[in-house]
Amino acid sequence: MDSFTKGLKFFIVALNFILLFGSIVLLVFGILFHTGAKLDFIEALETKTKDNIRDLITTTGIGDVDNIDRFSFTQLLGGWIAHSMIGVALCMFVLSFSGCCGAWYKVRIFLLIYIIVQSIIMFVEVLILVLMFTVPITIQGQIKREMDFTIADFQGLAGNNDRTLGWMFLMDYYECCGTETYKDFQNEATVWDRTPGSISTMIDAPLICCKTIPIGGADNDVGCAREASKDIYTEGCFDVIWNKVLEKSMYTYVVIGNVFLLQRCKRKKKVRPLKPILKKTKDNNGY
């Protein structure tokens, strides 16, 4: 049993060391995003998506490519996303540092911080897990409402606001359309021009949702954006992103379960050293 607890101790330290390293990496990227530093992998993703949208604008003659050039992933990441990354990184650093020092050096204050924070995290994660499987419609509904709220400002290829450009980037990258379906734009996008440029017959979906890139900007060239063509991405962006998150959730639950088990074992181990101390105290008092 002693070898087991020692192995457990090394495992906890190793696990928290990995988290410590991860928190430092996350903190560095958060600071880089905040300062607007140019990162190759971000620029590569941005360039690919911009090229696709730029080609669509050039082909159809709708919109202004300068609007796309002014849009920057780096600037977008430099706002609340960077601040969130820095905040999460600092919390992870405190937690993992407390776990490493508490387990290795048996520092009570670090162990106390570690156990309290772990308990809070476990409670929140279990609560989210329960809600996801018991009332998923409630959670999904709230997220969908927020996404629909941003669709209200969608302007199409001719648009130049951040929400329009953000939606075009999202739909191009994930090959999806709307929150749940392309029809969301018909219902929610109040400022969207459904007859842009020289188009006379209304389109049913944004041109960025076409599976096949239009060959021109004439009315017949953009038939891919009409329901009859069946050439529109029919899957909503919410489902695509939600499913990608759930793909990784099983690994998360396994890790959470193992960490909880380790903490339970560790707490049991901390109780044992009190026995010889109590016995020695009794002997000194003559009992």
C-alpha positions as CSV (number, residue, x, y, z in Angstrom):
1,M,0.0,0.0,0.0
2,D,2.9,2.3,0.7
3,S,4.3,1.9,-2.8
4,F,0.8,2.6,-4.1
5,T,0.5,5.9,-2.2
6,K,4.0,6.9,-3.3
7,G,3.1,6.2,-6.9
8,L,-0.1,8.1,-6.4
9,K,1.9,11.1,-5.0
10,F,4.2,11.1,-8.1
11,F,1.2,10.8,-10.4
12,I,-0.6,13.8,-8.8
13,V,2.6,15.9,-9.0
14,A,3.1,14.9,-12.6
15,L,-0.5,15.7,-13.5
16,N,-0.3,19.1,-11.9
17,F,3.0,19.8,-13.4
18,I,1.5,19.2,-16.9
19,L,-1.4,21.6,-15.9
20,L,1.2,24.1,-14.7
21,F,3.0,24.0,-18.0
22,G,-0.3,24.3,-19.8
23,S,-1.3,27.3,-17.8
24,I,2.0,29.0,-18.7
25,V,1.5,28.3,-22.4
26,L,-2.1,29.6,-22.2
27,L,-0.9,32.7,-20.4
28,V,1.7,33.4,-23.0
29,F,-0.8,33.1,-25.9
30,G,-3.3,35.2,-24.0
31,I,-0.7,38.0,-23.6
32,L,0.4,37.6,-27.3
33,F,-3.3,38.0,-28.4
34,H,-3.7,40.9,-26.1
35,T,-0.7,42.7,-27.5
36,G,-1.7,42.0,-31.1
37,A,1.3,39.9,-31.9
38,K,1.3,38.2,-35.4
39,L,1.2,34.4,-35.1
40,D,1.8,32.2,-38.1
41,F,-1.0,29.6,-37.5
42,I,-3.6,32.4,-36.9
43,E,-2.5,34.3,-40.0
44,A,-2.6,31.0,-42.1
45,L,-6.2,30.4,-41.0
46,E,-7.2,34.0,-41.6
47,T,-5.6,34.1,-45.0
48,K,-7.3,30.9,-46.2
49,T,-10.7,32.1,-45.1
50,K,-10.2,35.6,-46.4
51,D,-9.2,34.3,-49.8
52,N,-12.4,32.2,-50.0
53,I,-14.6,35.2,-49.2
54,R,-12.5,37.6,-51.4
55,D,-13.0,35.2,-54.3
56,L,-16.7,35.1,-53.8
57,I,-16.9,39.0,-53.6
58,T,-14.8,39.3,-56.8
59,T,-16.8,36.7,-58.7
60,T,-20.2,38.1,-57.9
61,G,-19.2,41.7,-57.8
62,I,-21.1,42.2,-54.6
63,G,-19.4,43.9,-51.7
64,D,-16.0,45.4,-51.2
65,V,-12.9,43.3,-50.7
66,D,-11.5,46.1,-48.5
67,N,-14.0,45.2,-45.9
68,I,-12.5,41.7,-45.7
69,D,-9.0,43.1,-45.6
70,R,-9.8,45.3,-42.7
71,F,-11.1,42.4,-40.6
72,S,-8.5,40.9,-38.4
73,F,-8.6,37.7,-36.3
74,T,-5.8,39.1,-34.2
75,Q,-7.8,42.1,-33.3
76,L,-10.8,39.9,-32.5
77,L,-8.7,37.6,-30.3
78,G,-7.2,40.6,-28.6
79,G,-10.4,41.6,-26.8
80,W,-12.4,39.6,-24.3
81,I,-11.0,36.3,-25.7
82,A,-7.4,37.2,-24.7
83,H,-8.6,38.5,-21.3
84,S,-10.5,35.2,-20.7
85,M,-7.4,33.2,-21.6
86,I,-5.3,35.2,-19.2
87,G,-7.8,34.8,-16.4
88,V,-8.2,31.0,-16.9
89,A,-4.4,30.6,-17.2
90,L,-3.8,32.4,-13.8
91,C,-6.4,30.3,-12.1
92,M,-4.9,27.1,-13.6
93,F,-1.4,28.3,-12.5
94,V,-2.5,28.8,-8.9
95,L,-4.4,25.5,-8.8
96,S,-1.6,23.4,-10.4
97,F,1.2,25.1,-8.3
98,S,-0.8,24.4,-5.1
99,G,-1.2,20.8,-6.2
100,C,2.5,20.3,-7.0
101,C,3.8,21.9,-3.8
102,G,1.1,20.6,-1.6
103,A,1.6,17.0,-2.7
104,W,5.4,17.0,-2.8
105,Y,6.2,19.1,0.2
106,K,3.0,18.4,2.1
107,V,2.4,22.2,2.7
108,R,-1.0,22.4,4.4
109,I,-2.0,25.8,3.0
110,F,-1.4,24.7,-0.6
111,L,-3.3,21.5,0.0
112,L,-6.2,23.4,1.5
113,I,-6.3,25.8,-1.5
114,Y,-6.0,22.9,-3.9
115,I,-8.8,20.9,-2.3
116,I,-11.1,23.9,-2.0
117,V,-10.6,25.0,-5.7
118,Q,-10.9,21.4,-6.9
119,S,-14.1,21.0,-5.0
120,I,-15.6,24.1,-6.6
121,I,-14.5,23.0,-10.0
122,M,-15.9,19.5,-9.5
123,F,-19.2,21.0,-8.3
124,V,-19.5,23.2,-11.3
125,E,-18.5,20.5,-13.8
126,V,-20.9,18.0,-12.3
127,L,-23.6,20.6,-12.4
128,I,-22.9,21.4,-16.0
129,L,-22.8,17.6,-16.8
130,V,-26.2,17.0,-15.1
131,L,-27.7,20.0,-16.9
132,M,-26.3,18.9,-20.3
133,F,-28.0,15.5,-20.0
134,T,-31.2,16.4,-18.1
135,V,-32.2,19.8,-19.6
136,P,-30.0,20.2,-22.7
137,I,-32.8,22.0,-24.5
138,T,-32.6,24.8,-21.9
139,I,-28.9,25.3,-22.3
140,Q,-28.9,24.9,-26.1
141,G,-31.9,27.3,-26.4
142,Q,-30.1,30.1,-24.5
143,I,-27.0,29.7,-26.7
144,K,-29.1,29.6,-29.9
145,R,-30.9,32.8,-28.8
146,E,-27.6,34.6,-28.4
147,M,-26.5,33.4,-31.8
148,D,-29.8,34.5,-33.4
149,F,-29.3,37.9,-31.8
150,T,-26.1,38.4,-33.7
151,I,-27.7,37.3,-36.9
152,A,-30.0,40.4,-36.7
153,D,-27.0,42.6,-37.8
154,F,-26.0,40.3,-40.7
155,Q,-25.7,42.3,-43.9
156,G,-24.4,39.8,-46.4
157,L,-21.3,40.2,-48.7
158,A,-21.8,43.9,-48.8
159,G,-21.7,44.2,-45.0
160,N,-18.7,45.7,-43.1
161,N,-19.7,45.2,-39.4
162,D,-17.9,42.7,-37.2
163,R,-20.9,40.4,-36.8
164,T,-21.4,40.1,-40.6
165,L,-17.7,39.3,-41.1
166,G,-17.6,37.0,-38.1
167,W,-20.6,35.0,-39.4
168,M,-19.1,34.7,-42.9
169,F,-15.8,33.5,-41.4
170,L,-17.6,31.0,-39.2
171,M,-19.8,29.6,-42.0
172,D,-16.9,29.3,-44.4
173,Y,-14.7,27.5,-42.0
174,Y,-17.2,25.0,-40.6
175,E,-19.3,24.8,-43.9
176,C,-22.5,25.5,-42.0
177,C,-25.2,28.1,-42.4
178,G,-27.1,30.0,-39.7
179,T,-27.7,28.9,-36.1
180,E,-29.9,25.9,-36.8
181,T,-30.6,26.3,-40.5
182,Y,-30.1,28.8,-43.4
183,K,-33.7,29.9,-42.8
184,D,-32.5,31.7,-39.7
185,F,-31.4,34.5,-41.9
186,Q,-34.8,34.9,-43.4
187,N,-36.3,35.2,-40.0
188,E,-33.7,37.1,-38.0
189,A,-31.5,39.1,-40.4
190,T,-33.6,42.2,-40.6
191,V,-31.0,44.3,-42.5
192,W,-29.9,41.6,-44.9
193,D,-30.3,42.5,-48.5
194,R,-31.7,39.4,-50.3
195,T,-31.4,41.0,-53.7
196,P,-27.8,42.3,-53.6
197,G,-26.1,43.8,-56.7
198,S,-27.9,43.0,-60.0
199,I,-29.9,40.1,-58.5
200,S,-33.7,40.5,-59.0
201,T,-35.0,37.2,-57.5
202,M,-34.6,36.9,-53.7
203,I,-32.0,34.5,-52.5
204,D,-32.9,32.2,-49.6
205,A,-29.5,32.0,-47.9
206,P,-26.3,34.1,-47.8
207,L,-24.0,33.4,-50.8
208,I,-21.3,32.2,-48.4
209,C,-23.6,29.2,-47.7
210,C,-23.4,27.9,-51.2
211,K,-21.6,24.6,-51.6
212,T,-20.7,25.6,-55.1
213,I,-19.1,29.0,-55.6
214,P,-21.3,31.2,-57.9
215,I,-19.8,31.8,-61.4
216,G,-21.0,35.4,-61.5
217,G,-23.2,38.0,-60.0
218,A,-26.2,37.7,-62.4
219,D,-29.6,36.5,-61.2
220,N,-29.0,33.0,-62.7
221,D,-25.5,32.7,-61.4
222,V,-26.5,32.7,-57.8
223,G,-29.1,30.0,-58.0
224,C,-27.0,28.0,-55.5
225,A,-28.4,30.3,-52.7
226,R,-32.0,29.4,-53.4
227,E,-33.8,26.4,-51.9
228,A,-34.7,24.8,-55.2
229,S,-31.0,24.3,-56.0
230,K,-30.4,22.1,-52.9
231,D,-26.9,23.5,-53.0
232,I,-27.0,25.2,-49.6
233,Y,-25.2,24.0,-46.5
234,T,-28.2,22.7,-44.5
235,E,-26.5,22.0,-41.2
236,G,-26.6,24.8,-38.6
237,C,-23.4,26.1,-37.1
238,F,-24.6,25.5,-33.6
239,D,-24.9,21.7,-34.2
240,V,-21.5,21.6,-35.8
241,I,-19.7,23.3,-32.9
242,W,-21.8,21.6,-30.2
243,N,-21.0,18.1,-31.7
244,K,-17.3,19.0,-31.8
245,V,-17.3,20.0,-28.2
246,L,-19.1,16.8,-27.2
247,E,-16.6,14.7,-29.1
248,K,-14.0,15.7,-26.5
249,S,-16.3,15.6,-23.5
250,M,-15.8,11.8,-22.8
251,Y,-12.1,12.4,-22.3
252,T,-12.9,15.3,-20.0
253,Y,-15.2,13.2,-17.8
254,V,-12.6,10.4,-17.5
255,V,-10.0,12.8,-16.4
256,I,-12.4,14.4,-13.9
257,G,-13.2,11.0,-12.5
258,N,-9.6,10.1,-12.1
259,V,-8.7,13.4,-10.4
260,F,-11.6,13.0,-8.0
261,L,-10.4,9.4,-7.2
262,L,-6.9,10.7,-6.6
263,Q,-8.1,13.4,-4.3
264,R,-10.1,10.9,-2.3
265,C,-7.1,8.6,-1.9
266,K,-4.9,11.5,-1.0
267,R,-7.2,12.7,1.7
268,K,-7.3,9.2,3.2
269,K,-3.5,9.1,3.2
270,K,-3.3,12.3,5.2
271,V,-5.3,10.8,8.1
272,R,-2.9,8.0,8.7
273,P,0.1,9.9,10.2
274,L,-2.1,11.1,13.1
275,K,-2.2,7.5,14.6
276,P,1.4,7.3,15.8
277,I,1.3,10.9,17.0
278,L,-1.8,10.1,19.2
279,K,-0.1,6.9,20.4
280,K,3.1,8.7,21.4
281,T,1.0,11.4,23.3
282,K,-0.7,8.7,25.3
283,D,2.6,7.0,26.2
284,N,4.0,10.3,27.5
285,N,1.0,10.9,29.7
286,G,1.3,7.5,31.2
287,Y,-1.9,6.1,29.9
